C-alpha cells in the first residue's frame, strides 16, 4: 500500500509544480519530504509538508501529499484538517482514499462511508474499497451486513493479492460472528493461496482454542507469543478438567479409573503453573488463569484442603478472581468447615449472575452449617420458587421434565428436618414419595427422616427395599448405616461401612461414617457428682434429735465401659459413694462392682455384681432387661438386691432389699410418648413396698433452637410396715401428681460442639396418708456443653419443695456429669 501511494506522490510532484511560486529552498525541502516518505520517515515528511502547506495553502500538491503522508504517519486529525474544503468528486483518488481512511480511523463512520462510496463509484475496479466498507460495517457492529457485502464479491476476477485480502476479511468477519467452522474453512483457503500466511495460522490457532480443541491449537507451527502459548496450554488443561469431571460423574464410585483424567489434568495444570513462573512466563493474568482452573479441578477431585489453600493464595496475591471460580471454592470452604466463607463467596457469585442449581444447593447447606436455619429455609424455599417443574413449558411438543424440580422440593423438606421441624419435613417428603415413588433420592431422604423421628427399623425396611430395587444406588449406604447404629444393629452397621469404603472411597459421607464407627468403638467413662442440702426427711435424719435440720447430701457415681466386645457387649466397672450427714449422724454407703452391658436391636440390658460397706453391704447386684421389638413400644424388667432403691438410712441400719420392677413405654415419635411402671420392694425388716407411676409427655413447640415439652406424672407408694416401725421415710400410702414444662434451647452450636440449656419447671400435689395434701414444686436447670464428639460436660442446679410426714422442706442441689470417650 505504501509503495503504491508513493508512486502517486511522484505524479503529484509533476502535476502541480507551476501553480504557485515556490522558492528553490522550499522545492528542495519538498523533494526531501517525498524521499523521507519513501524511506518510511513519515513523521519528518508529514511535518515538512505541514509547514509547506501552511506557507502555500493554495499549492495543491503540498495539501494532497500532506493528507496522504499524515494518514500513513498516524496523524489522522491533521489529514482531515488538511482535507477541509476538498470536493470528493474531484480530489485525486489517492487523496480521496487517504481522506476516507483518516475519517475511518477517527471513527467518523458516516463521513468515511460517504467518501468510500464516492471512491468506489469513481474507481469501480478498486477492491480495497469493499474491504474498507466491510470494516466500517464491523465498526458499526453489523457483522451480518459485512458478511453479505463480502459474499457478492466475485473472487475469480480478483488479483492474487486481492484474493488474499478477501480471505483475510472473511476470516475476520466469521471470527466476529464466532462461526469458527467457517473461520477454519477460510484459513484452509487462504493457506492454499499463501501457504506462509501468518493471518491464516494465527486465526486457525484462535479458532481451535475457541472450539475447545487446544490440542489442535498447540500443534501449530507458529512461534507463539508467551500469552498465546499460555492461553493454549490453559485451554488444554480446561479440556482435560471437563473430560475428567465427565468421567468421574459417569463412573462407579469404586472404579479404579474414576479419577485418572482429573489427576492428569491437575498434574498438567500444576506443571504449567511452574512453567509460567519460569521459562514460559507470560504475566500474572496467564498465571492466575491457570490457577483458577486448578481450583475447580481440585474440588472435583475432592481435594478440598488443597483447593482452599490455592484460593487463599490467589486472594493473598490480590488476583482478580472471576465469579465462576468462587462457586467451586465455596464448596471447598464448606467441606473444610468454613461455612461463613462459603456463604460470602456464593453471595458474590450470585450477585455477578454466576452459579447453577448445585451452587444454590451448596448455599442452603452452608447456611445450615453456619447455624442460620431460617436463612437456610428461606434459601431452599426460594430455590423451589425459582425451579420450574417443566423445561420448555411454553412449547408442549418440546416440554421435558426438569430433573432439578424434585431435588429442590426434597431440599426444602430436608432443611426442615435438620431444623427440628420433623413433622413438616415428613409431610413434605411423604408427599414427594407419593408423587415420585421411583425417585431414589426421595426414598433415601424419607428413610432418613423416619430415623430422626425415632423409627430406625422403619428406615431400615425402606432402605433395604430401595437397595433391592436399585442395587447400584450406593447413596443408600450412609442413611442405612445411621439407621443400623440407632437400632443397635452394630454388626450390620459395620457391614454398611465396609461397603461404603469400597463403593464411596473418596466421599465425605464415608469419612463421617468411619469417624462415627471409630467413636463407637472407644472406651467410655461417665462420672456424676451431686451435692445438696435438705431437711433430711427423706432419709429420716430430721427425726434423729439433731438441733440442726440442715442435711448435706453428696453422691458420686462413675462407670468405666470397655470397648465393644463381639458387636453387642461392653464390660464395665462401677464405683459409687453416697453420704448424708448433719450435726448428729453421718450416713455413708460405698459401693464397687462390675458388670456386662448388652445392646442389640430387640433386646438390651445389663447385669452387675457389687459389694458395699456396712452390715447390709454383702454381695449385691442387679439385672435389667429391655425388650423393644418395634420402633414404638418398649417393655422393661428389672431385679436388684441391695440396689439404688434401698434408702440410705435402711442400708446403714443393716436392712437388705430385693426390688422387682416392670415398665411399659410407648413412643409415637420424637414429640410424644407415654409410659407406666410398677415396682415391688421387699425389705428384710418385713416391709413390703409397692411403687407405681404413669406419665405422658408431648412436645408443644418445636423450632430450630427451641423446644418445649409438656409432661404429666402421677405416681404412688404403699408400704406394709407402719411408718412408726421404720427408721427411714416409709409412708403407709402416698400419691403425687405433677405437671412440668420442659424447655430446651441451644445457645451456640458449631458442628459437634454445642452449648445448650434445659429448664424444667414443675408443680403438683402430694397426698400422704394421715397427713393430707400439700403443694410440691421444683425447678431444675442444666447446662450441657458438648465439647466435641468425644466429651460432654453437664452442670445443673435444682431447687424443690417436698413434704415428708407433713413437714415441708426445701431441697437444693448442684450436680455435674462428664461423659468421656477416649
FENNOR-V39012 format. One line per field, one symbol per residue. ss: DSSP state (H for helix, E for strand, - for the rest). phi: phi as a letter, one per 30 degrees, with the letter a starting at -180 (. if undefined). burial: 1 if it has 9 or more other ideal C-beta (glycine too) atoms within 8 Angstrom, else 0. A space follows every 50 residues. Layout:
ss = ???
phi = ???
burial = ???
This chain:
ss = -HHHHHHHHHHHHHH--------HHHHHHHHHHHHHHH---HHHHHHHHH HHHHH----HHHHHHHHHHHHH---HHHHHHH----------HHHHHHHH HHHHH---HHHHHHHHHHHHHH-----HHHHHHHHHHHH---HHHHHHHH H---HHH--HHHHHHHHHHHHHHHHH---HHHHHHHHHHHHHH----HHH HHHHHHHHHH---HHHH--------HHHHHHHHHHHHHHHHHHHHHHHH- ---------HHHHHHHHHHHHHHHHH-------HHHHHHHHHHHHHHHHH ---HHHHHHHHHHHHH------HHHHHHHHHHHHH---HHHHHHHHHHHH H-----HHHHHHHHHHHHH---HHHHHHHHHHHHHH---EE----HHH-E E-HHHHHHHHHHHHHHH----HHHHHHHHHHHHHH----HHHHHHHHHHH HH---HHHHHHHHHHHHHH------HHHHHHHHHHH---HHHHHHHHHHH HHH----HHHHHHHHHHHHH---EEEEEEEEEEE------HHH------- EEEEEEEEEEE---E---EEEEEEEEEEEEE----EEEEEEEEEEEEEE- --EEEEEEEEEE-------EEEEEEEE-----EEEEEEEEE------HHH HH----EEEEEEEEEEEEE--EEEEEEEEEEEE----EEEEEEEEEEEEE EEE--EEEEEEEEEEEEEE---HHH-------EEEEEEEEEEEEEEEEEE --EEEEEEEEEEEEEEEE---EEEEEEEEEEEEEEE----EEEEEEEEEE EEEE--EEEEEEEEEEEEEEE-
phi = .dddddddeddedddcdcdadbdddddddddddddeddcicddddddddd dddddbdddddddddddddddddicddddddddejdcedbdedddddded ddddddidddddedddddddddbeddddddddddddedddibdddddddd ddddddcddedddddddddeeddddddhcdddeddddedddddbecdded ddddddddddchbdddddddcddddedddddddddddedddddddddddc cddcddcecedddddddddddddddddbdcebjdddddeddeddedddde dicddddddddddddddhddddeddddddddddddcibdddeddddeddd dcicjceddddeddddddddicddddddddddddddcddbchddbedcdb dcddddddddddddddddcicdddddeddddddddbdcddddddddddde dddjbddddddddddddddbdddddddeddeddddddicddddddddddd dddbdcdddddddddddddddddbbbbbbbbabadiddciddcciddbdd bccbbbbbbccddechiccbdbcbbbabbbbbdcbbdbbcbbababcbbb ecbalabbcbbbdidcdddblabbbbcbdbdcbbbcbabbchcdddeddd dddidcbbccbbabbbbdadcaaaabbabbcccdcidbcbcbababbbdc bbbecbbbccbbbbaabbbdddddcbdcdbddaabbbbcbcccbbcdabb hdcabbbbbccbbabbcbeibicadbaabbbbcccddadcbbbbbbbbba ccbbhicdbccbababbbcbcb
burial = 00001101110110010000010001101111110110000101110111 11100100101111111111111011011101100001001011111111 11110101100111111111000001111111111111100010111011 00100001000111111111111111100101110110111010001011 11111111100111001101000101111111111111111111101100 10110001111111110111011011000101000111111111111111 11110011011011100010101011111111111101101110110111 00011010111111111111001001101110110010010000000010 01001111111111111010111111011101100000111111111111 11111111110111011001001111111111111011110011011011 10111010110111111011011111111111111111111101010001 11111111111101000111111111111101001011101111111101 00111111111101011001111111110000111111111110011111 11111111111111111010111111111111101011111111101110 01000111111111111110101001011111111111111111110010 00011111111101111100000111111111111100011111111111 1111101011111111111110
